[in-house]
Every structure is written in structure tokens, then in C-alpha cells.
Amino acid sequence: EEPSLRSGVRRGARVRHPSLGTGTVLALEGEGEALKITVFFERAGKRKLVARYANLEPL
């Protein structure tokens, strides 16, 4: 089963980050506190973030 954030964000979901703007989830890897999320942001490009610190808001 593919990992997801507690908020239910999955690959292909649209998200918003306070400073990076809006983007699309490309991949999730790992699990628990080690979960990393790769997002392509419209303004900031591709970024890999540690999910628990990413402060992403599902759209």
C-alpha cells in the first residue's frame, strides 16, 4: 500500500506550502516520522520535504 500523510494526501494530490506556494505531490517514500514527500511547486520547482515538517495543506 502506498504511504500517505495523516491528512490523506497521496500522489497526484494538490497541496499548498506557506512559502513555496501550490504544487502537486509526485511521490511519497518511507513511513512514520521518516516519511518524505516530493512535490512539484508551480513557483519553486521540484522539492523533497520531510512530511512531518513540511506544513503542507491539502487543497
MOHU-V140635 format. One record per backbone hydrogen bond with DSSP energy under -1.0 kcal/mol. NH is the residue of the N-H (numbers start at 1). CO is the residue of the C=O. E is the energy in kcal/mol with one decimal. If there is no record, write none. Layout:
NH,CO,E + NH,CO,E
This chain:
5,9,-1.4 + 8,5,-2.5 + 12,25,-2.9 + 13,10,-2.4 + 15,23,-2.5 + 16,57,-2.2 + 17,21,-2.7 + 21,17,-1.8 + 23,15,-2.5 + 24,40,-2.0 + 25,13,-2.8 + 26,38,-3.4 + 27,38,-1.5 + 29,36,-2.6 + 34,31,-1.8 + 35,32,-1.5 + 36,29,-3.2 + 37,49,-3.1 + 38,27,-3.0 + 39,47,-2.9 + 40,24,-2.6 + 41,45,-2.9 + 42,22,-2.3 + 45,41,-2.0 + 47,39,-2.8 + 49,37,-3.0 + 51,35,-2.4 + 53,50,-1.7 + 54,50,-1.0 + 57,16,-2.7 + 59,14,-2.5
